[in-house]
Amino acid sequence: MSAGREPVAVVGVAGRFPGVASLDELWDALVEGRELLTRFTPEQLAAAGVPEPERDDEDYVPVRGVLDGIEDFDAAFFGLPPREAMITDPQHRLLLECAWEALEYAGHPPGREPGRIGVFVGTGVNTYLTNHLLGRPDLLAELGALPMIIGNEKDHAATRIAYRLGLRGAAIGVQTACSTSLVAVHLACESLHSGDTDLVLAGGATVSTPQQRGYRYEPNGIGAPDGHCRAFSRDAAGTVAGNGAGIVVLRRLADALADGDPILGLVLGSAVNNDGAAKVGYTAPAVAGQAEVIGMALARAGLDPADVDVVEAHGTGTEMGDAIEVAGLGAALGPGGPAGGRLLGSVKPNLGHLDAAAGITGMIKMLLALRHGVVPPTVHHDRPHPDIPFADAGLRVNPTAEPWPARGGPRRGGVSSFGIGGTNAHVVLQEAPPAPDPSGPAPDVDLVVLSGRTPQAVRAAARRLADHLTAAPGWALADVAHTSRVGRTAWPVRRAIVATDRADLLRQLGTDAEPVVVPRRATLTFAFPGQGSQFPGMAADLHARLPGVRDRLDAGLDALPAGTADAVRAALLDPYAADRAARPSIAQPALFLVEYALGAQLLDWGLRPQRMIGHSVGEYAAFCLAGGLRLTDALALLAERGRLVERTPPGRMAAVLADRDRVAALLPPDVQVAADNAPGVTVVSGSPAGVRELTDRCAAAGLRVRPVPAAHGFHSSLLDPVLDDFRAVVGAVPHHPVTTTVHCGLTGRSVVEGATRPAEHWVRQLREPVRFREAAAELLTTRHPVVLEVGPGRALTALVRAAGGGRVPVAPTMPAEPGTAALPALLRALGTAWTAGVEPDWAAFRLDPDARRVPLPTYPFERVRHWVDLTEPAAGEEAADTAAAEPPAEPAEPETPAATVEREIIAAWRDLLGATDVAPDSDFFALGGESLVAVRMLSRLRQRCGVRVPLRILAQDPTVRGLTRAALDRLPAGANQ
């Protein structure tokens, strides 16, 4: 690194620490100066296997920092078979969980990463392997050595995270003992600066099992005699071990600012070195090495020693270690700093020494202190050690919480971590830059989305978000909504909420709304309504709120003749222009324009319809957005179409609640069917007298009739006099192949991609009835149809629901009448589409350009126990005991070869995958199987059934039934009889 290099932003954080359940609880405990270590009872020690003589020894100290729930893990979430999860080092499992949570905190979950995500992590000594697994030779024999190695070796902690989370950046294990996780931060920063990664995880974990074990105090050793770490105190005599894990997410500052990431602080500089041999022993620290690494980090940050306000020390509480560390700080920093001296602290008296997670824990403490502007106290520091040269470094240890030392510039602090063996690391941090001021008012309504792998997870996510917003009332609705969309993975169980403010969101989060299970693949359709759905001022709200809609409306208006453009503008934006909104020459271009502009906006937001359908005038919008007509041509046709309609004699229209054939039998000569809309809904059109006569006939037949507000007889013989004029106009317009399938209302059939409609299509489309019922019926045969009505009103929404029997997700995108805000309807439609399996481009969907990612509750893991106990009997012993207790079984009928093979396959899947529900149709890979397990399973099948099945066969048909069939085909001659 060179001085002046771009800072690295810390945009995400996650951790597991003794005695607390969250980072907020950790901060409260630190500020309050609470020790979070656990003292064990004799019963707990006995249960953990501590021999009685050892626990009764007066020098035995029954203290450790303990993590809750290390036996539990959401294996299904990470795609691990239960058996694999059971034999996996809990350190690996904690790092997997923390990696996911840290990325969600940053608002960049796996799968939505901004480029290459890297991983730099390390772990402590794996006592789970030595104390829990190696005493189970049955597991080794059953699962094989390689899965056991992958699940427990330090080499695989980073690469396993990359594999399970799908990360493509550098994945490197870091091992430097106590300084592991802070060295990981330094290496992660270097990878960002070199361009190897664009986002990077860094941290470490330590879990020593069984947790309920202390240590034997040895004079002049590193363990404290009374189980209290007193860093830098007169009474300091050693440290206490603890378990924990922590990960931060790092990103180049410019990238983080551009994406509105939640920046906790900045890494200005970092450095790593080693003491070499210039010390009294391998495990001893050295003043020169520590001083050098601090000076290197400051130089790379471009800072003077006087710029540092606070130092989070390694601070183990050993008399020699503390004195050497302060001497090194004095050599590097000198006596400068803020008025009153620099503050010096250590988190180890609170949590214990977390070994490979110690450095990241100190960094997380410093980041929290920078954010809150408060320096937590150092616990158990009643009197400074008289032999430690605090004044030489301008340092003092604060026994109570203090405000961050005041200075003219931003807050800055240093974090040190020193490993046994001499690898030292130091990081210089600075508080986060202030968030930019908003450029405009925030929207008064927004869309919040929640999802999970199960309905229970979605309900838990709703509760956690409600609790979070109640506890942190400062977050704006726009930020919460934006983060929920772009900063979370879209799981297959979903819930969407349209909220007007925080109070409304909290109210809805508290309801028992049932989440929706989405299909694997949805077929999205845009449906465009026809004339009659429009109302004056229908586009006013969209024009004001959505720049994409506004630009397209304005561009369309500019393409119209001046007089027509003014009238169409009024129809679109003026709620009092009812006279203009009703005239066909104005209403039809206006309706088309709002449908086209809104449809294009939805396309911009990543909603890519596989199908389109339009009703009469709406078909123009469908073909235009599908590429069959140019915008200017469609506008010219519709303006002329409307003008020609106005030349025809007055007409009337009505909707008869009956099927087309029944209505047709009652029609007078001057009335025709104008639209076959849905089962039991037929629209008629003709002369006023003819429509009145039909109404009387329907009444006599017991049929209900509803008038349709129209002054002209659309799709009737009244239009015959203008057809030739319209034919001439349409013939002069070029027609292009469609790029999206359009379900045509003229024929009731689809116009597939690549097809072109001739000019005569549009002439017939003006005159002949709309066969919407047939077109919709064909549309609804597609796989998992989802329909959005793109245009004003709910007419097509009702028709499609009727055609689909109420089972098809369908939603209007605009209101049906003046005076109603348009944005809530549009957001509800987006929510309907998303919960039905449509995936918008949420990054492009941004109602508030100033919306930022904010820390929200992360995924509610559904943890269950995956653990091998110390006292768990071997499988063979347990089976023998059971057999001895049961009477001999009656001789069974001989099995067929097929039954034998299927039974062996099911048994192998249960044993190797830990799956309890295995049926003939079960899928090996869906149950969590992968190549190593497959190899083991096929080897077992060969041993027990004498049949060799190639691995490729499993890829072709990964079910029990398919594998059984393949095995039977390969049995030796005569065996399958």
N, C-alpha and C positions, 0 to 999 in steps of 0.2 A: 504494500500500500504506500501511496505517497500522500503527503499533506495536501489537503484541499480536495481530495477525492469525494465524490458525491456521497452524502450520508446514506445509511441503510435504515429504512423504516421498519419498526416492529409493528406488524399489523394484526397479529394474532397471538393468543396465549392460551395454554391449558395446563392443568397440573392436578396431581393428587398428593395431598399433604396430610401428615398426622393430625388427627383431632378436628379436622374441618371438612366440610362437604363442598366448598366452593371457594373461588378466589375472593369473593366478598367477605366470606367468613374468615378467610386467612387474613385479609387486611384488618378486619375488626380485631382479631386476636393479636396481631402485631402491634397495632396502635395502643391496645389496652395492656400490652406487656404481659401476655399470658404464656405460660409454658404449656406445651401441647403434648408432652411425653406421657407414657402410660407406665404405671407401676403395677406389677403383676402379683397376684395372690399366690400362695403356695399351690392351690388347686390348679390354677392356670399353668403354672410351671410344670406341675406333674403331668397335666394333659398334653403339654408340648414335648414331653419326653425328657425333661431335665432330671437327672438322677437325684435321689434324695440327698446323698452326701454333698453334691455340688450346690443344691439350692439351700442347704442348711449351713453352708460355709459362711462365716461372718464377713468374708470379703466378696461374696457374691452380690452383685448389684442387679436387682430385677427390674430394669428400666429399659425402654426402647420407644422410639417413635413409631406408632402402629397405624397402618392403613386399614380402613374398614372394607370388607367385601372383596378381598383379592381372590377369593375362591370363585367368584361369580363373573360371568362373561357372556356377552351377547354374540355367541359364535355364529348364529345364522346371519346376523347383520354383516359380518365380515366374510361370510362364505366359508367358514371353517367347519368341517364335520365335527360332531361332538367329541369323537375320540381324539381327533387331532388337537382340539382345544384343550382337552384334559391333560395331554402330555406336553403342552406348550408352557414354557417359562412364563410365570406371571409378569415378569418385567417386559417381555415382548408384548403381552396382552395389554398391559397398561400403556405402553408406547403407541400401540395401534389406536386405542381409544383416544389418547391425548392428541395424536396426530389428526384424527378426524375432527375432534372438537376445536383444535386450534385453527384448522382450515375453515371451519364454519364460523368461528369467531371473526376471522378475517373477511368472511363473506366470499371465499373462493373455495367451495367444496370440490372434491375430486370430480372430474368430468366437466367442470366449468373453469378449469385452470387457465390463467393467462400465460400460456407458454409452458415451459418445462419446470416442473416442481421437483426439487431435490430434497434429500433426506440425509442429515448428519446426526447420528445418535449413538449412544453407547449405554452399556449396562454394567451393573456390579457383578459380584461373584454369584454364580447360579447355584444356590443351595436347594432349590426345588428339585433339580436333577439329582444331586447327591443324597439328599435327605428323604425324598419322596419317591422318585422314579427308579433309581438303581436297585432298590429293594424289591422291585416287581419284575423279575425276569419273565413272567408270563406276558407282560405288556411288550417287552422287547421282542419276544419270540412271535407274538401275534402281529405287531405293527411293523417290525423291522427296524434296523439301526438307523437308516437314513431319515425317516420321519422324526425319530427321536433327536437326531443331531440337528436337523433344520429347526425343530421347535425349541432348542435349548442353547445352541452355540451362539456366542456373541456375534460371530460373523454374519448371522442372518437377521439380526434385529432391524437394520436399516433396509436391506433388500426386501425383506418380507413386508414391510410397510409399503414400499414402492409397488410390490406385486399386488397386495390386497387392495390398495387404494388406486391402482392404475396410474402411478406417477412415473414420468419419463425422464426426469433429471437425474443428476448424479445421486447415487444411494450408497453411502459410505459409513461403515462402522468406525467409531472413534473410541479408543481405549487408552486413557492416560491416568487411570485410577481416579483420585478425588477431583481432578481438574477436567475430567472427561467432557462434561456437558458445556463448560465455558469454552474449551478448545473447539468443540463442535460449532459453537456460535462463530468463533473466529474463522473457521474453515468455510462455514456457510456464507459469511460475508465475502470471503475471497471468491467463492464460486459465483456470487452475484456480480462482482466487479469484473471477473474474467469473462462473463457471458455464458458460463456453463449452465446456469439456471436463471430463471426469471422470478421464481418464488421458491423459498427454501425453508424446510423445517429443521430445527436444531434443538437438541436437548439430551436428556438421559433419564435413566430410571435405576433405582436400587430397591430390591425386595429380598430380604433375607427371611427364609422360612425354616421352621415355624417362627411366627412373629413373636410369640409369647416367650421369648428367651432374653435373658440379660447377659451379663458378662462378669468375669472375675477380675476384680480390681488388682492391679499390680503396681506397686510404688514406682513412680517415674515413668509409667506407661502412658498410653493415650486415653485410657478410660478414667472418668471421674469417679472418685471414691464414693460419692453420695448420690450419683445419678443426676447431678445438675451441672450443666456447662456454664462456666462463669467467664466468658471471654473478656480479656483485658482487665480482669479484676484482681485485687490483692489475693483473693481466695481461689483463683483459678488453679485447677489441678487436673484438668482433662476434659474430654468431650464425652458425648453419649451417642450411640448409633441410632439411626432412624431410617425408616423406609419412605420412599416418595418418588415422584416422577414429575417432570416438567418439560414442556416444549414451547418454543416461540416460533412464529412465522415471520420471516424477513423478506423484504422486497426493496428494490431500488426506490428512493424517495420520489423521484419524478413519476414513476409508474403508479405508486401508491396515491399520490396527489391527483393524478389524472383520473383514477378510478374511484375516487372518494372513499378510500379504505379507512378503517378505524385505526388511526395511528396512535399507539400507546407511548412511543418515544423513539428516539433516533440513536443509532450506533454511529458515533462520529469516528471512532477508531478502535482497533483491537490489535493485540499482539500475542505471540506465543514464543517461549524459549525454554531452555533447560539449564539447570544449575551446573551440569557437568560434574566433574570430580572435585570441585573446589568446596567441599563441605566435609563434615566429620563422618558421615556415613550415608549409605544409600537412602535411608528413610528420613534423613535430616534435611531441613530447609536451609537456604543460603540467602544472606542479605543481598549480595551482588546480583544474583539471578532475579530476585523479586524486584529490586530497584530498576534493573535494566528493562524488564518486560513492561513495567508501568511507564517508564520514560519512552519506550518505543510506541506504546499505544497513544500517549499524549502527542508525540511528534506526528504520528500518522493522522491524528485528529486535527492537527494544526492548532493546538492549544498550548498555552503556557500553564505550568503547574498551578499558578494562582487562579486559573479559571475553574478549578474543581472545588465544589462546595461540600460534597459528602462522599465518603468512601464506604462501600459495603465490603468488609474484609473477609478473608478466608476464616479467620477468627475461631480456631478450634478450642480455645480455652486451655491449651497447654502452656505452661510457663515459658518454655523455651520458644515455642512456635509463635506465641503472641509477641514476645520481645523482638524476635527476628523480623516479624512482619512489620511492626511499627518502625523498626530501624530501616527497613527497605523503603517504606513509605517516606520516611524523612529524607533518605538519600535521593529519592526521585522527585519529591514535591517541595521540600524546604518548608520554611515556616510561613509562607504566604497564605492566601485564601481569604474568605470573607471575614468581616469583623466578628470577633468572638471565637474564631477558629473554625476549622473544618470539623464536621461531625463524623465520627467513626462508629460503625456498628457491625453486628454480625447476627444472622438469623439462626445460627446453630443453637444458641441457648433456648430458643422457642421450640424448634422442631427436632433437634438432634443433627448429627452429621449424616447427610444423605448420600455420602460417597459419590457415585457417578452422577447423581442428580444435585449435588451440592451447589455447583457453580450456577446452574440455571435457576435454582431456587433463589440464590442471592440476587441474580439479575431480575427475576420477577418481583422480588421485594423492592428493588430500586425503581423499577418501572411504575409500580403502584405508588411509591413515594413521590416520584416526579409528577404523576398525574394528580395526586391529591395535595401536593405542596406541603406534606407533613413528613417528618423523619421519625419513624417509630423508635421506641427506646430499645436499648440492649438489656435484656432480662438478666437479673441476678448481678447487676453491676452497682454495688453499693459504694465501693471505694476503688479508685484506679490503682493499678499495681505500681508501687513506688519505684521499681527498677526499670519501668518501660519509658523510653524517651518520647512521650507524647508531644512535648513542646518543640522538639526538633522538626516535626512534621506539621506543626500548627494544628494538631489534632486534639479532640476531646470526645469522650464517650458520653452520650446523653442517657441518663437513667430513666428519663421520662420523655414522652412524645413532645416534639418541638416543631414549630413552623420551619419550613425550609429556609435556610439562611438567606437573608435579603441581599440582592446585588442588582446592578443595573441591567444585566443581560439575562438570557434564559438560564434556567436551572440546569446544572450539569453535575454528574456524579460518576465515580469509578467503581468497578466491581472486580475483585480479585478472586482467583481460585488456583490453588497450588496442589499438585498431586504428589503422592509418595513416589519417589523416583526422580523428582525434580522438574517435571514439565509444568511450567507456570503459564497462566493466562490472565490477561487484564483487558477489560472492555470499558470504553468511555461512552457514557450515555448522556443524552440531552432530552429535555422535555419536548413533547410533540409540538409542532407549529400550530398556531391557532387556526380553527376552521374558517374558511372564507365566509364573508357575509352573503346572505341570500340575495340573488339578483332580482327576485320578484316575490309576490305572495305565493304561499303554498296552496295547493289544491284543497278544496273543501270536501273532497271525497276521494277514497283510494281503495285499492284492492290488495288485501292481505291473503296469502295462501299458506296452507299448512299441509304437510304430507308425511307419510310414514310407511313402514313395511306392513303394519297391521293397524286395524281400527283402534286398538288400545294405545298404540304409539301416537296416533293423531290426537286422541283425546288427552293423552298426557302432555303432548306438545301445546295444546290449547291452554291447559291449566298452567303450565310453566310460563307461557308467554303472558298470561293474565297476571300471575304473581310478579313477574319481572317488571311489567309496566306499572303495576301498583307500587312496587318498591323504588322504581326509577322513573318518576313522572316527567323527567325532562326531555325524553325522546319524542321527536315530532312524528306524527302519523305517517307523513310522506317517507321519512327515513325507515321506519319500521316496515312499511309496506314494500319499499324498494328492496330492503335487505331480505325480506321473506321470499321475494321473487328471484332475485339474482344471486343471493347468497346461500341458497339451500338446494340440495338435491331434490328433484321431483320424484318421489316414490309413488308406488301404484295405488295407495289409499290416500284420498285427497279431500280437502275441504277448502272452499273459497269464501271469503267474507268481504263484502262491500261496506265500508264504514265511513261515516261522515266526520268523525272526530275520535279522539282517544276514548272518551266515555262510551260512545257507541260501540267501538271495538271491544272494550272490556265487557260491555253488556252481552254482546254476541258470543264472545269467548266463553262466557259463563253458561250458555245454553247447552242443551243436550243434542245439538244437531248431529245427525249421523253422517260420518264421512262416507265417501263414494269410492268403491273399488273400480278402477278404470280398466278397460280392456287393453290387451297388449298393443292393438293397433286400431286407430279410429280413422274413419273416412269423413273428412270435413267438406261440407257443402255451404256455399254462399247462396242464399235465396233472395232475389230482388223483387219487391212488390211492384204492382202496377198502379196506374192512375186511380185515384180514389183514396189512396193511403196518405196523400200529401196534406199538409195544413200550412197556413201562413206562418212564416218565421221558423220553419222546421229545422233550418241549419244554423240558426243564430248562435245557439250555445256551443255547438261543435266548432263553428267558425271562430268563436272567441277563445276557445280553450285549447284547440289542437292545431298547431302550426301546419302539420301535414295536410289536414283537411282544408284549412284556410288557403294554403298556397294552391291547391288543386281547384278549389272553387273559384278563386280569383283568376287562375289561368283559363278555366273554362269560360268564365264571363267575358274575359278579354277576347275570346275567339268568336263571340257572338256579335252581330251588328249592334251598334250603340243603343238604339231604341229598345231592341229586344233584350239586350243585356241589362239595362236599367230595370225593366219590368221583371226579369228573372231574378235579379238581385233582390228586389223588393219581396218577391214571393219567397225567397230563401231566408231573408234576414229580418223582415218586418212582420211582426205578429198581427198587424192591423191591415195587411194587404190581402184581405180575403178575396176581393174581386179579381185580383191578378192571379192568385193561387188557383182559382177555379177554371180559368180559361185554358183550353188544351194547348194553345200555341205558347203559353207561358208555363203551365203546370208540367207539361211533359219534359221540356228541357231542364226545368228546375228539379223535378224528381230524379231524372237521370243524373244530373250533376251531383246531387247529394249522395246518391247511391254509388256513383263512380268514385267520388272523393273518399267516402267512408270505406268502401271496399279496398281502394288503394292504400289507405292508412292501415287497414288490417294486414294487408300484404307486407307493408313496411315493418309491422310488428312481428313478422315471422309466421303469421297464420297462412299456410299454403293450402288452399282448398284443392282437393282432388276432383271435385265436381262443382258445377254451378247450375242454377236454375233461375229463370225469370218468369214473371207473370206479365204478359203483354208488354207494356213499356219497360218493365224490369228486365226483359230479355235483351234489350239494347245494352244495359249495364253489364249483363253477364257476358255477352259476346265481346264487348269492348275490353273488359278486364281479361278475357281469355285470349285476346289478340286478334279476334275476327274483324273488328272495326277499329279505325282510328278515332281518337277522341273528337277531333274537329268534324269528322264525317258523321259520327253519331249525333253530335249536337245539331248539325245542319239538317240531317234527316228528321230528327224529332221536331225541330222548329217548323219545318215544312209539313210534317205529318199533322202536328197540332193545328196549323193554319188551315189545312185542307179539311180537317174534321169540323172546324168552325164554319165552313161553307155548307155543310150538310144540313138537312131539315132537322128541326128539334126532335129529340128522342127521349126515351125513358129506359131505365134499367131496373131490374129487381132480382133478388135472390130468393129462390124457392127451395124450401127445405125438403128436397126429394131427389131421387136419382134422375140422371139425364133421360133415360128412356121413358120414365113415367111422365116427366115434364113435357117431353117432345110430343107425346100423344095429346096434350091439351093445348098446344100452341095455335094461335090464330095465324092466318097467312102472313101478316106483316110483323111477326115477332119470331126471332130465332134464338137458339141457344148461343149465348155469348161465351160462356165458360163452364166447363165441367170441372168444378173445383175440388170436390172431395165426395166420398160416399155420403149421399143425402144432402148435398149442397150444389145446386145448379143455378147459374146466373143467366137471365134472359135479357134481350135487348130488342127494341123496335120502336114503332110509333107510340106516342102517348096513349092514343085510343086503344091500340092493340095490347099494350101492357096492362091497361085497366081491365080490358076484357079477360086477359089471362088471369089477372088477380081474382076476378069473380069466379072463374072456372076452378081455380085452385081452392078458393074458399068452399065452393060446393063440394069439392072432392076431399075436404078436410086437410088440405095442405097449408102450411104457414108460408106467408110471403113477407119479405122485408124489402122496402124500397132501397135502392142504391142511389146515393146522391150523384146524379149525372144529368147534364143538359143535352147530351148527345147519345145516339145509339151506337156505341162502340161494338165492333164485331157483328154488325148486322147489315142487312141489305140497304139501309140508309146510307152506307158509305160507298155503294157501287158507283155513283157518279164521279167520285174523285180518284178511283183506283188507277185509271190510265195516267192521270197527272202525277200521281205518286210513283208509278212505275218508271216514268221518265226520269224522275229525280233519283230514284234508287239505282237506276242503270248507270248513272254517271259516277257512282261511288265505287272505289276499289274494295274488294272483299278478300280477306286473308285467312289462311288456315288458323284454326284455334289451337292453342297450346294447352288448354285444359278442357276436359270433357264437359259439354253443356247439355243438360237435359232440356229438350226443346218442347215448348208449350204448343207449337203448331202441330207437331206430329205425335207428341207423347213419347218420343224416342230420343235417344242420346245422339249428339253430334260429337264424335270421338276426336281425340287429338289428331291434328293434321288434316282434318276435313274442312271444307269451305262451303259456306251457304251462298247459293246464287241470289241475284237481285230479286227474283220472283218470290223467294222465301219471305222477304219483308213485305211484299204486296199481299200475299196470302195471310201473313201474320197479322196485318191490319184488319182484314175482312173476316177471316174464319174464326171459329170458336177456339178458346184457349183450352187445351186438353191437359190441364194441370194435374188432375187426378191420375192420369196414366203416367205422366212424366214423374210425378212424385212417387208413384208405386214402383217404377223402375229404379228410381234413385234409392229407395229404401231397401232394395235388395243388396246394396253394397255392404261390405264388412263394417259393422259397428258404425252406422251413420251418425253424424253430428251435424246439425243444421243451424246456421246463424242467419236470421232475417236481416239483411243489410239494407236498411232504408226505414222510413217512418212507419209506425204502426205495428200491429200484431196480426194482420190478416193471414199472412203465410204461416206464421207460427201456429195459429189455430188449425189451419188446413193440414199442415204436416203432422201435427200431433194427432189429428183425427185419422189420417192415413196410416200412421204408425201405431195406432191403438194406445197412445200415451206412453209408449215404451222408448221412444226415440228422444235423446237429448236435443232440444231445440229452444232457441232463445231469441227474442228481438233485441236489436242493438240500439234502437231509438224509441222515444216515447210516441204515443199515438195522438197527442193533442197539444195545443199551444200552452205555454206557461209551465211546462214541466222540464226540469233540468235533464239534459241529454246524457251527461257523463255517467250517472249511476246506472242507467240501462245498459250503456256500452260496457261498463265494468262487470255488471252481472252476466252479460253475454260472454265476456272473456272468461269469467270464472266458470260458467257452465261448460264452455269448450275445454278448459284446462282439466276440470274434474272428470270430463268424459274421455280424456286421453290425448287431446290436442296439445302440442308443445309450442307455445309462442316463443319468440326471441325476446326474453324479458329484458335483456340489455338494451334493446332498441325501444322497448316500451318504457317511457319515462315521462310521467305527467309533470313532475317537478324536476327541472334541469339541475336544481341544486341538491336533490336528494342524495344522501350519502349512505354507505354501509355503516351500520352500527352494531355493536355486540348484542346479540339476542341469545336466548337460551338455545343450547345445542341439542342434538338429537337425543331423545329419551331412550337410551339403550334399555332393552328388555333382558336383563341379565338373569342367568340361571347358573346353578352350581356346576362347574367343570373342574374337578379336583381329585387328586389321588391323596388320600389321607395317609398319615404315618402308620396307622394301625390297620389299614385295610388289608384283608387277607388276600393271598394269591388266588387267582381264579381256580386253579386246580384243587387247592385245599378246600375251598368253598364248595366245589362240586362234589368232592369226596364226602364231606360232612352231610350234604343234602342226600346223596345216594344212600348213605348208611341209615338215615332216618326214615326212608321211604320203603314200603314193601316192594318186592320184585314186580315188575310190570308184566302183564299178560303178553304172550308172544303175539306180535303184530303180523298182519298180512304182509307178504313181500311187496316192496315198492316197485313200481315201474322205473325204468331208467330215467324217464322224463321227470318223474316225481323226485327221484333222488338228486338229480342235477339241480332242479329248481330249489329244493330244500337247501342244498349246499350253497348255492348262490345267495339265497336270502340270508342264510346264517353268516356268510362271509361279509355281506354288506352291513349287517347289524353289528358284527364284531369290529370291522375295520372303520366304518363310518360312525358308529354309535347311534345309528338310526333305529328307532323303535317301530316305525310304521312302514314296513317294506311289503309291497304287494307286487303281483306279476307285472303290472303296468308302471311301477315306479321307475323313475329315470335316475341313473347313476349320478349324472352330473348335477341334476337338480337337488340331489341329497347332499351335495358338497364334495363329490368325488373328483379326483384329479389324477394325473398320470402316475404318480408314485403309488397311490392307493390302488389304481387299476392294475399296475404290474404285480403288486402284492396279492391282490384278489385273484388274478388269473393264475398266478403261481400256486395258490392254495387250491384252486379248482383242478389244476393239473395233478397235484399231489393226492387229492382225495377222490377224484373221479377218473384219473388217468386220461385226461383229454387236454390237448393244447389248443387254445383259442387265441388267434392273433389279436393284438391290441387294436388294429384298425377295425375289426368287427365291432368292438364296443362303440367306436365313434359312429358307425353306421346305424346301429340300433342299440342305444344305451339302456334298454329296459331289461328287467329280469326275464320276461318272456322271450325277447329277442336273443339274449345271451344263452338262454336255455336251448333255443332252437339251433343256434350256431354250434353249441357244444354237442348236441345230439347228432348233428350232421358229421361231427368229427370223431365220434366214438369208434373204437376199434371194431372190426367186423365181428358180428355176432353179439356184441355187448348191448345193442339197442333192440333186443327181442323181448 
